[in-house]
Structure formats: C-alpha cells, structure tokens
Amino acid sequence: MDKTKTAPRRLLGSRRFWSSVISVVTLVVVAARPELEEHLDVLAPTITTICVTLVGGYVLEDRELAKKAGLNESEGNHDADPA
C-alpha cells in the first residue's frame, strides 16, 4: 500500500485535525478583531481548552474503538475449531 496517498486522506478526514484547525482559525479571527481585543485574555484560553478537550475525547474514543476491534478479532480466533 502506498502510504503517501493515504496519509493526506487520513489527515483530512481526522476530527482531531479539523478541531485543531478550527480552533487556530478562531483564535486568529479573535486576535485580529479590534473590538474583541479586550476579551482576548478570556477567549484564548477558553478556545484552547475546548480544543484540547475535544481532541482528548477523540483520542479516548479512538482508543476504546481500537480495543473493541481487537477484542472482536481475538474472540473470533478463539471460536475457531483447532482441528
């Protein structure tokens, strides 16, 4: 399998990637708006915390799905008749 073609597709399909991109864009927009400048000290940590929480949740979800997939595969191997 050619990993050079699948890596960009996996990245663009990643919820973690898009959550991070949207958070960075939001931070840039907030920092660029003069009327929001006085609230930047509150908005920046809030946006960052939301992003980190989302990405962490996605990581935990992916880990649990991988564990379940591993259990299902190993269960299938135990059911097989050794004869």
Backbone as a printed PyTorch tensor [residue, N CA C, xyz], in Angstrom:
tensor([[[  0.8360,  -1.1750,   0.0000],
         [  0.0000,   0.0000,   0.0000],
         [  0.8830,   1.2420,   0.0000]],

        [[  0.5150,   2.2180,  -0.8030],
         [  1.2720,   3.4530,  -0.9100],
         [  0.8180,   4.4200,   0.1790]],

        [[  1.6710,   4.6230,   1.1800],
         [  1.2930,   5.4610,   2.3110],
         [  1.2770,   6.9410,   1.9580]],

        [[  1.9440,   7.3530,   0.8900],
         [  1.9610,   8.7740,   0.5340],
         [  0.5860,   9.2550,   0.0890]],

        [[ -0.2380,   8.3750,  -0.4590],
         [ -1.5730,   8.7750,  -0.8920],
         [ -2.5990,   8.6580,   0.2340]],

        [[ -2.4070,   7.7440,   1.1550],
         [ -3.3980,   7.5540,   2.2120],
         [ -3.1940,   8.5070,   3.3840]],

        [[ -1.9670,   8.9390,   3.6270],
         [ -1.7110,   9.8200,   4.7690],
         [ -2.4590,  11.1530,   4.6580]],

        [[ -2.4170,  11.8520,   3.5190],
         [ -3.1870,  13.0990,   3.4370],
         [ -4.6900,  12.8760,   3.5570]],

        [[ -5.1940,  11.7870,   3.0230],
         [ -6.6220,  11.4960,   3.1440],
         [ -7.0060,  11.2290,   4.5840]],

        [[ -6.1580,  10.4960,   5.3040],
         [ -6.4360,  10.2320,   6.7170],
         [ -6.3890,  11.5240,   7.5110]],

        [[ -5.4380,  12.3940,   7.1900],
         [ -5.3250,  13.6620,   7.9040],
         [ -6.5540,  14.5320,   7.6580]],

        [[ -6.9760,  14.6430,   6.4040],
         [ -8.1250,  15.4850,   6.0800],
         [ -9.4300,  14.9050,   6.5980]],

        [[ -9.4710,  13.6440,   6.9020],
         [-10.6660,  13.0170,   7.4520],
         [-10.6460,  12.9380,   8.9700]],

        [[ -9.6010,  13.4780,   9.5960],
         [ -9.4210,  13.3720,  11.0310],
         [-10.1920,  14.4650,  11.7750]],

        [[-11.0060,  14.0370,  12.7280],
         [-11.7330,  15.0090,  13.5660],
         [-10.7590,  15.7980,  14.4280]],

        [[ -9.6850,  15.1730,  14.8580],
         [ -8.6890,  15.8810,  15.6680],
         [ -8.0490,  17.0090,  14.8690]],

        [[ -7.6960,  16.7310,  13.6150],
         [ -7.0860,  17.7390,  12.7500],
         [ -8.0230,  18.9200,  12.5520]],

        [[ -9.2770,  18.6520,  12.2040],
         [-10.2150,  19.7380,  11.9200],
         [-10.5700,  20.5190,  13.1740]],

        [[-10.6280,  19.8740,  14.3080],
         [-10.8580,  20.6020,  15.5550],
         [ -9.7150,  21.5710,  15.8280]],

        [[ -8.5080,  21.1300,  15.5970],
         [ -7.3450,  21.9860,  15.7970],
         [ -7.3260,  23.1410,  14.8040]],

        [[ -7.6130,  22.8650,  13.5390],
         [ -7.6190,  23.9140,  12.5200],
         [ -8.6770,  24.9670,  12.8410]],

        [[ -9.8730,  24.5290,  13.1850],
         [-10.9490,  25.4670,  13.5030],
         [-10.5860,  26.2980,  14.7320]],

        [[ -9.9500,  25.6950,  15.7050],
         [ -9.5410,  26.4410,  16.8920],
         [ -8.4900,  27.4910,  16.5640]],

        [[ -7.5240,  27.1340,  15.7470],
         [ -6.4840,  28.0990,  15.3690],
         [ -7.0890,  29.2440,  14.5590]],

        [[ -7.9710,  28.9210,  13.6150],
         [ -8.6200,  29.9700,  12.8180],
         [ -9.4410,  30.8840,  13.7270]],

        [[-10.1590,  30.3150,  14.6650],
         [-10.9530,  31.1130,  15.5990],
         [-10.0620,  32.0240,  16.4370]],

        [[ -8.9370,  31.5110,  16.9030],
         [ -8.0090,  32.3430,  17.6710],
         [ -7.4550,  33.4900,  16.8310]],

        [[ -7.1400,  33.2150,  15.5700],
         [ -6.6260,  34.2690,  14.6900],
         [ -7.6850,  35.3370,  14.4480]],

        [[ -8.9210,  34.9200,  14.2130],
         [-10.0090,  35.8750,  13.9920],
         [-10.2330,  36.7250,  15.2380]],

        [[-10.2500,  36.0890,  16.3950],
         [-10.4540,  36.8340,  17.6420],
         [ -9.3160,  37.8210,  17.8660]],

        [[ -8.0920,  37.4040,  17.6020],
         [ -6.9450,  38.2880,  17.8010],
         [ -6.9250,  39.4350,  16.7900]],

        [[ -7.4890,  39.2190,  15.6050],
         [ -7.4570,  40.2420,  14.5530],
         [ -8.5720,  41.2720,  14.7010]],

        [[ -9.6080,  40.9510,  15.4430],
         [-10.7510,  41.8690,  15.6110],
         [-10.4580,  42.8450,  16.7460]],

        [[-10.3730,  44.1450,  16.4400],
         [-10.0580,  45.1210,  17.4980],
         [-11.1080,  45.1780,  18.6130]],

        [[-12.3720,  44.9580,  18.2610],
         [-13.4150,  45.0370,  19.2930],
         [-13.3690,  43.8520,  20.2620]],

        [[-12.6810,  42.7700,  19.8810],
         [-12.5510,  41.6100,  20.7620],
         [-11.2250,  41.5860,  21.5180]],

        [[-10.3860,  42.5690,  21.2430],
         [ -9.0510,  42.5930,  21.8430],
         [ -9.1040,  42.6360,  23.3730]],

        [[-10.0630,  43.3570,  23.9170],
         [-10.1480,  43.4480,  25.3800],
         [-10.5890,  42.1270,  26.0150]],

        [[-11.1820,  41.2410,  25.2370],
         [-11.6460,  39.9480,  25.7600],
         [-10.7030,  38.8010,  25.4010]],

        [[ -9.6030,  39.1200,  24.7300],
         [ -8.6740,  38.0770,  24.2780],
         [ -8.0950,  37.2720,  25.4380]],

        [[ -7.8870,  37.9070,  26.5940],
         [ -7.3200,  37.1960,  27.7360],
         [ -8.2660,  36.1250,  28.2790]],

        [[ -9.5500,  36.2180,  27.9600],
         [-10.5230,  35.2020,  28.3710],
         [-10.8130,  34.2390,  27.2170]],

        [[-10.9310,  34.7660,  26.0110],
         [-11.3010,  33.9370,  24.8590],
         [-10.2090,  32.9510,  24.4520]],

        [[ -8.9620,  33.3800,  24.4640],
         [ -7.8700,  32.4960,  24.0230],
         [ -7.7730,  31.2280,  24.8770]],

        [[ -7.7440,  31.3410,  26.2060],
         [ -7.6950,  30.1010,  26.9980],
         [ -8.9570,  29.2570,  26.8610]],

        [[-10.0980,  29.9200,  26.6930],
         [-11.3510,  29.1700,  26.5590],
         [-11.3620,  28.3600,  25.2660]],

        [[-10.9830,  28.9880,  24.1640],
         [-10.9410,  28.2950,  22.8730],
         [ -9.9250,  27.1620,  22.9200]],

        [[ -8.7750,  27.4150,  23.5220],
         [ -7.7350,  26.3860,  23.6290],
         [ -8.2080,  25.2100,  24.4860]],

        [[ -8.8800,  25.5050,  25.5830],
         [ -9.3850,  24.4490,  26.4530],
         [-10.4240,  23.5930,  25.7390]],

        [[-11.3070,  24.2310,  25.0030],
         [-12.3160,  23.4850,  24.2460],
         [-11.6450,  22.5730,  23.2180]],

        [[-10.6500,  23.0860,  22.5180],
         [ -9.9400,  22.2850,  21.5070],
         [ -9.2390,  21.0940,  22.1490]],

        [[ -8.5340,  21.3300,  23.2390],
         [ -7.8010,  20.2520,  23.9020],
         [ -8.7680,  19.1910,  24.4330]],

        [[ -9.9010,  19.6370,  24.9610],
         [-10.8950,  18.6990,  25.4620],
         [-11.4710,  17.8510,  24.3350]],

        [[-11.7990,  18.4890,  23.2130],
         [-12.3140,  17.7460,  22.0550],
         [-11.3060,  16.7190,  21.5550]],

        [[-10.0850,  17.1610,  21.3490],
         [ -9.0540,  16.2560,  20.8240],
         [ -8.7960,  15.1130,  21.8010]],

        [[ -8.7430,  15.4260,  23.0920],
         [ -8.5550,  14.3740,  24.0930],
         [ -9.7010,  13.3750,  24.0880]],

        [[-10.9150,  13.8730,  23.9430],
         [-12.0720,  12.9850,  23.8560],
         [-12.0190,  12.0970,  22.6360]],

        [[-11.5960,  12.6730,  21.5090],
         [-11.4700,  11.8710,  20.2890],
         [-10.4040,  10.7940,  20.4530]],

        [[ -9.3170,  11.1230,  21.1270],
         [ -8.2550,  10.1390,  21.3560],
         [ -8.7730,   8.9870,  22.2140]],

        [[ -9.4900,   9.3310,  23.2930],
         [-10.0440,   8.2770,  24.1500],
         [-11.0580,   7.4260,  23.3980]],

        [[-11.8920,   8.0740,  22.5860],
         [-12.8810,   7.3330,  21.8030],
         [-12.2050,   6.3860,  20.8110]],

        [[-11.1810,   6.8860,  20.1250],
         [-10.4510,   6.0410,  19.1710],
         [ -9.7760,   4.8660,  19.8730]],

        [[ -9.2380,   5.1150,  21.0710],
         [ -8.5830,   4.0450,  21.8170],
         [ -9.5900,   2.9630,  22.1980]],

        [[-10.7720,   3.3730,  22.6640],
         [-11.7960,   2.4060,  23.0370],
         [-12.2830,   1.6130,  21.8220]],

        [[-12.4640,   2.2930,  20.6960],
         [-12.8770,   1.5890,  19.4780],
         [-11.8180,   0.5840,  19.0350]],

        [[-10.5400,   0.9620,  19.1730],
         [ -9.4590,   0.0430,  18.8110],
         [ -9.4360,  -1.1640,  19.7490]],

        [[ -9.6940,  -0.9280,  21.0330],
         [ -9.7420,  -2.0480,  21.9780],
         [-10.8750,  -3.0000,  21.6390]],

        [[-12.0520,  -2.4440,  21.3310],
         [-13.1950,  -3.2800,  20.9750],
         [-12.9350,  -4.0550,  19.6960]],

        [[-12.3060,  -3.4100,  18.7250],
         [-11.9780,  -4.0960,  17.4720],
         [-10.9770,  -5.2180,  17.7300]],

        [[-10.0140,  -4.9740,  18.6120],
         [ -9.0380,  -6.0050,  18.9680],
         [ -9.6780,  -7.1600,  19.6990]],

        [[-10.6290,  -6.8600,  20.5750],
         [-11.3290,  -7.9240,  21.2990],
         [-12.1760,  -8.7580,  20.3440]],

        [[-12.8460,  -8.1070,  19.4110],
         [-13.6720,  -8.8370,  18.4520],
         [-12.8270,  -9.7540,  17.5770]],

        [[-11.6530,  -9.2830,  17.1820],
         [-10.7750, -10.1140,  16.3630],
         [-10.2490, -11.2900,  17.1650]],

        [[ -9.8660, -11.0430,  18.4180],
         [ -9.3290, -12.1430,  19.2230],
         [-10.4320, -13.1240,  19.6130]],

        [[-11.6560, -12.6330,  19.8020],
         [-12.7760, -13.5330,  20.0940],
         [-13.0430, -14.4430,  18.9080]],

        [[-12.9090, -13.9210,  17.7290],
         [-13.1270, -14.7180,  16.5310],
         [-12.0950, -15.8210,  16.4120]],

        [[-10.8820, -15.5500,  16.8470],
         [ -9.8360, -16.5580,  16.8010],
         [-10.0710, -17.6690,  17.8130]],

        [[-10.6650, -17.3370,  18.9720],
         [-10.9260, -18.3560,  19.9800],
         [-12.0700, -19.2780,  19.5720]],

        [[-12.9830, -18.7810,  18.7610],
         [-14.1290, -19.5730,  18.3440],
         [-13.7580, -20.5920,  17.2640]],

        [[-12.6350, -20.3610,  16.6390],
         [-12.2650, -21.2580,  15.5400],
         [-11.9220, -22.6450,  16.0780]],

        [[-12.3070, -23.6660,  15.3310],
         [-12.0410, -25.0450,  15.7040],
         [-10.5870, -25.3590,  15.3910]],

        [[ -9.7910, -25.7840,  16.3750],
         [ -8.3650, -26.0430,  16.1280],
         [ -8.1230, -27.2870,  15.2590]],

        [[ -9.1120, -28.1290,  15.0900],
         [ -8.9000, -29.3640,  14.3460],
         [ -8.8870, -29.1770,  12.8980]]])
